[in-house]
C-alpha cells in the first residue's frame, strides 16, 4: 500500500484528488493540507507527496525539498496548472521526483503516483524536449562539484546564452583560454558537448542572470 499526502489550497482540486486516490485500492490517503505550514507540521509518514506549485504561504518546490530533507524516503510530485520549463528544471535541481499538469488524465495522475513510489522520475506532457534532456542529466548535477570557481563562472555565462567571445570579454580572458577551459570542463563533467554541459549547469541552478 502506497501512502499519499496531498498539499493544495484549492478545495475543488483537493476534493478531486482525494476521491481519485481513494478510488485506487493500492493507495492510501494519509494526509491532506492546504498550506506549506500544515504540510510541515503533519506527523504522518507518506511515501508520496503531491504538491501544488503555488501555495498561499510558500513555493511548492521549496516545500518539497524541505519535506524530503526530513523524510529522505519521500517521493514528491508537483501538480500544477503551469507548463513552465524553468519550474521543471528548478524542481529537478531540488531533487523532486516529478512534474505533472493538473489537467492530466486522472489515470495518468494515478500512474505517476505509482511510478514515483517505485523511485522513477515522472515528467508529464508539460515538460518540453529540452527540459526532458536536462532531466536526464539532473541526477548527475553532483559532477558540478568537480568544477573550480572559474569553471563555474564560465559555465554560468554560457548557460545564460553568451557566446565564447562575450564570456571571454566578461571575464577578461582570451577567447582561446575560454575554449581550452570549456574542453577541460567537458572532461570534468563527463559530457561530450557544450550543449550537454549547459543543460547540466542549468539543471544544477547555474545561468541565472
C-alpha positions in Angstrom: 0.0 0.0 0.0 1.4 3.4 -1.0 0.7 6.2 1.5 -0.1 9.5 -0.1 -0.2 13.1 1.1 -1.8 16.0 -0.8 -0.9 19.7 -0.4 -3.2 22.0 -2.4 -5.1 25.2 -1.3 -7.9 24.8 -3.9 -10.9 23.0 -2.2 -12.1 21.5 -5.5 -8.7 20.2 -6.5 -8.2 18.8 -3.0 -11.6 17.1 -3.1 -11.0 15.7 -6.6 -7.5 14.3 -5.7 -8.9 12.8 -2.5 -11.6 11.0 -4.5 -9.1 9.9 -7.1 -6.7 8.4 -4.6 -9.4 6.7 -2.6 -10.6 5.1 -5.9 -7.3 3.1 -6.1 -7.1 0.2 -3.7 -3.3 0.3 -3.8 -3.2 3.9 -2.5 -4.0 5.2 1.0 -4.6 8.9 1.6 -2.9 9.6 5.0 -2.8 13.5 5.0 -4.3 16.5 3.2 -3.0 20.0 3.7 -3.8 23.4 2.2 -0.6 25.3 3.2 3.1 24.6 3.4 2.9 25.2 7.2 0.2 22.5 7.6 2.3 20.1 5.5 5.4 20.6 7.5 3.5 20.2 10.8 2.0 16.9 9.8 3.3 13.9 11.7 2.3 11.3 9.1 4.9 9.4 7.1 3.7 9.3 3.5 5.5 7.5 0.7 4.5 10.1 -2.0 3.5 13.8 -1.6 1.5 15.5 -4.3 2.1 19.3 -4.1 0.8 22.3 -5.8 3.5 24.6 -7.2 1.9 27.8 -5.8 0.8 27.7 -2.2 -0.6 30.7 -0.2 2.4 30.6 2.2 5.2 29.3 0.0 6.6 27.7 -3.1 5.8 24.1 -3.8 9.4 23.3 -4.9 10.9 24.7 -1.7 8.3 22.8 0.3 9.0 19.6 -1.5 12.8 19.9 -0.8 12.1 20.7 2.8 9.9 17.6 3.2 12.4 15.4 1.5 15.2 16.6 3.9 13.1 15.5 6.9 11.8 12.3 5.2 14.6 11.0 2.9 12.4 8.2 1.6 9.6 10.6 0.5 8.9 11.0 -3.2 7.5 14.4 -4.3 5.3 15.1 -7.3 4.5 18.7 -8.3 1.0 19.1 -9.7 0.3 22.5 -11.3 -1.6 24.4 -13.9 1.6 25.8 -15.4 3.7 24.2 -18.1 6.9 26.1 -17.1 10.2 24.8 -18.3 12.2 26.7 -15.6 9.9 25.4 -12.9 10.6 21.8 -14.1 14.3 22.4 -14.1 14.1 24.0 -10.6 12.2 21.0 -9.3 14.7 18.6 -10.7 17.6 20.6 -9.3 15.9 20.5 -5.9 15.7 16.7 -6.1 12.0 16.3 -6.6 10.6 13.3 -8.4 8.1 14.5 -10.9 6.1 17.3 -12.6 2.5 17.0 -13.9 -0.2 19.3 -15.1 -3.5 19.4 -13.3 -5.4 18.8 -16.5 -3.7 15.5 -16.9 -6.0 12.5 -17.4 -6.8 11.0 -13.9 -5.4 7.7 -14.8 -2.1 9.4 -15.7 -2.0 11.1 -12.3 -2.6 7.7 -10.6 0.1 6.1 -12.8 2.5 9.0 -11.9 2.0 8.4 -8.2 2.7 4.6 -8.6 5.8 5.4 -10.8 7.2 7.9 -8.3 6.7 5.4 -5.4 8.9 2.9 -7.3 11.7 5.5 -7.4 11.4 6.5 -11.1 11.3 10.1 -12.4 8.0 11.3 -13.7 7.7 14.1 -16.4 4.3 14.8 -17.8 3.4 16.4 -21.1 4.2 19.9 -19.6 7.9 19.2 -19.9 9.4 20.2 -23.2 12.1 18.2 -25.1 14.8 20.5 -23.8 13.7 20.0 -20.2 13.5 16.3 -20.7 17.1 16.3 -21.8 18.0 18.4 -18.7 16.1 15.9 -16.6 18.2 13.0 -17.9 21.3 15.0 -16.7 19.8 16.1 -13.4 20.9 13.1 -11.4 24.5 13.9 -12.4 24.5 17.5 -11.1 26.8 16.4 -8.3 29.5 16.4 -11.1 29.4 20.2 -10.9 31.4 19.8 -7.7 34.4 18.9 -9.9 34.4 22.5 -11.2 36.6 25.3 -9.8 35.3 28.8 -9.3 36.5 30.0 -12.8 34.9 26.9 -14.5 31.6 27.7 -12.8 31.8 31.4 -13.9 32.3 30.3 -17.5 29.5 27.7 -17.4 27.1 30.1 -15.8 27.7 32.7 -18.5 27.3 30.0 -21.2 24.1 28.9 -19.6 22.9 32.5 -19.9 23.3 32.2 -23.6 26.5 34.2 -24.1 28.9 33.1 -26.9 32.6 32.3 -26.2 33.7 35.8 -27.2 31.4 37.5 -24.8 32.3 35.1 -22.0 35.9 35.9 -22.6 35.3 39.7 -22.6 33.1 39.5 -19.4 35.9 37.6 -17.5 38.8 39.5 -19.0 40.2 36.3 -20.6 41.5 35.4 -24.1 38.9 33.5 -26.2 41.4 30.7 -26.6 41.7 30.4 -22.9 37.9 30.1 -22.5 37.8 27.5 -25.3 40.5 25.5 -23.5 38.7 25.7 -20.2 35.5 24.6 -21.8 37.2 21.5 -23.2 38.7 20.7 -19.8 35.2 21.3 -18.3 33.6 18.7 -20.5 36.0 16.1 -19.3 35.4 17.0 -15.6 31.6 16.8 -16.1 31.8 13.6 -18.2 29.8 15.0 -21.1 30.7 15.2 -24.8 29.3 18.5 -25.9 29.0 22.1 -24.8 25.2 21.8 -25.0 25.2 18.9 -22.5 27.4 20.9 -20.2 25.0 23.9 -20.4 21.9 21.6 -19.7 23.7 20.1 -16.7 24.7 23.5 -15.4 21.1 24.8 -15.8 19.7 21.7 -14.1 22.2 22.4 -11.2 21.0 26.0 -10.9 23.6 27.9 -12.9 22.8 30.5 -15.5 20.5 32.8 -13.6 21.4 36.3 -14.6 
